[in-house]
C-alpha cells in the first residue's frame, strides 16, 4: 500500500464482510506503510487481523474474514506472478490443498 490509508482503514473497519488481503515485501516501498496500517487497525480501531509470512500461510488464513497481511520474501514485482498469487486468491480451494503447492491455471487461461 502506497497511500490512501484513511480510505482503506475506514473500509476495513466498516464491516467484517469486507475482504482485505495485502502482500508486501521488504524492499517494495510498502513495508513501513503496511506496518503502520496493521498497527492502526489493531491498536486504534481494535480490528483483529492476521499477519503471516508467505511460507506460514495456510488456506484457513486466506478463507478467514480477518484482514490478511502477508509478508513475502520475494522481490516486489514477483509477489503476484512468481507463485501465481493473484490466481490463488481467486481459486476455489479444496479441503487439504496447501497454498504453495503447484496450482495450474485452467486450460486456455493465459498467465
Beta strands, then each sheet from edge to edge (+ up, - down):
strand 1: 21-24
strand 2: 49-53
strand 3: 67-71
sheet 1: 1+ 3+ 2+
end
